[in-house]
Amino acid sequence: QVQLTESGGDSVQPGGSLALSCATSGNSPRLYCLAWFRQTPGKEREWIATALYPGGSDTFADSVKGRFSLIQDTAQKTLRLQMNDLKPEDSAMYYCAARSPSWQNGRPQCPQSDYHGWGQGTQVTVSS
């Protein structure tokens, strides 16, 4: 089973940028879904982005679309979350997780739920 380790969290000012990394290790499947979630105290965990890894397409939540992007670094076995134009409401603990893709008409799909292999998280704080 794949193991995941997040890193890169920091404190930044509104409008700033930050890149988070999700390093993968262990017995990785040939193709799987890697997702980023975030959570603040007292709120449910929020899905924000998923990559079909390696080499597949990305999807993003509306709350981050246009500001966040995913970079698949297969040489480093890492999925990076590039976050631009950060806002105070982006402050949260960020987690990555994995799951097998579902298949529809012979094509792999990455749902937004039923992930496993959660890392320990990395904290992002956006404030002035």
C-alpha positions in Angstrom: 0.0 0.0 0.0 1.3 3.5 -0.8 2.5 5.7 2.0 2.1 9.4 1.8 4.0 12.3 3.5 2.9 15.9 3.2 5.3 18.9 3.6 5.7 22.5 2.7 3.1 24.1 5.0 4.0 27.6 6.2 2.6 31.0 7.1 2.1 33.5 4.3 0.4 36.8 3.7 -2.8 37.1 1.7 -2.0 37.1 -2.0 1.1 35.0 -1.5 2.0 31.6 -2.9 3.0 28.3 -1.4 3.8 24.8 -2.8 2.9 21.7 -0.8 4.4 18.3 -1.6 2.9 14.9 -1.2 5.7 12.3 -1.4 4.7 8.7 -2.2 6.5 5.6 -1.1 5.9 1.9 -0.6 4.0 -0.4 -2.9 2.4 2.1 -5.4 -0.2 0.8 -7.8 0.4 1.4 -11.6 -2.4 3.9 -11.7 -4.2 5.6 -8.8 -5.9 8.8 -7.6 -4.0 11.2 -5.4 -6.0 13.9 -3.8 -5.5 16.9 -1.6 -8.0 17.7 1.2 -8.0 20.4 3.9 -9.6 20.8 7.3 -10.1 23.5 9.9 -11.1 22.8 13.5 -14.8 22.1 13.8 -15.4 21.7 10.1 -15.6 18.7 7.9 -12.6 17.7 5.7 -12.9 19.4 2.3 -11.8 17.9 -0.9 -9.9 20.4 -3.0 -8.0 18.6 -5.9 -7.3 15.2 -7.4 -4.8 13.9 -9.9 -5.0 10.6 -11.7 -1.4 9.6 -11.0 0.8 9.2 -12.9 0.1 11.2 -16.1 -3.6 11.6 -15.9 -5.9 14.6 -15.6 -6.6 16.9 -12.6 -9.8 18.2 -11.1 -10.3 21.0 -8.7 -12.9 22.2 -6.3 -14.6 25.5 -7.3 -13.1 27.2 -4.2 -9.6 26.8 -5.5 -10.0 26.6 -9.3 -7.9 29.1 -11.1 -5.6 29.6 -8.1 -4.3 26.1 -7.3 -2.6 23.7 -9.7 -1.1 20.2 -9.4 2.3 19.2 -10.6 3.1 15.5 -11.0 6.8 14.9 -10.5 7.1 11.2 -11.3 10.9 11.2 -11.0 10.5 12.3 -7.3 7.3 10.3 -6.9 5.7 13.4 -5.6 2.5 15.3 -6.3 2.8 19.1 -5.6 0.0 21.5 -4.9 0.9 24.9 -6.1 -1.2 27.5 -4.4 -1.4 31.1 -5.7 -3.3 34.2 -4.6 -3.8 32.7 -1.2 -6.7 33.9 1.0 -7.3 33.8 4.7 -10.0 31.2 4.1 -7.4 28.9 2.6 -5.9 28.5 6.1 -6.2 24.9 7.1 -4.4 21.6 7.7 -3.7 20.1 4.3 -3.7 16.4 3.7 -3.1 14.1 0.8 -4.6 10.7 0.4 -4.9 7.9 -2.2 -7.4 5.5 -3.7 -7.9 3.3 -6.6 -9.7 4.9 -9.5 -13.2 3.8 -10.4 -13.9 2.8 -14.0 -16.6 4.1 -16.2 -16.9 3.0 -19.8 -13.3 1.7 -19.6 -11.9 5.0 -18.4 -10.5 5.7 -15.0 -12.3 8.2 -12.8 -11.2 9.8 -9.5 -14.1 10.3 -7.1 -14.0 12.8 -4.3 -14.5 10.3 -1.5 -13.4 7.0 0.0 -9.7 7.9 0.1 -7.1 6.1 2.4 -3.5 6.3 3.3 -3.8 9.7 4.9 -0.6 11.5 5.7 0.0 13.5 8.9 -0.9 16.8 7.3 0.9 20.1 6.8 -0.4 23.4 8.2 -1.1 26.4 6.0 -1.8 29.8 7.6 -2.7 32.8 5.5 -2.8 36.1 7.5 -1.5 39.6 7.5 
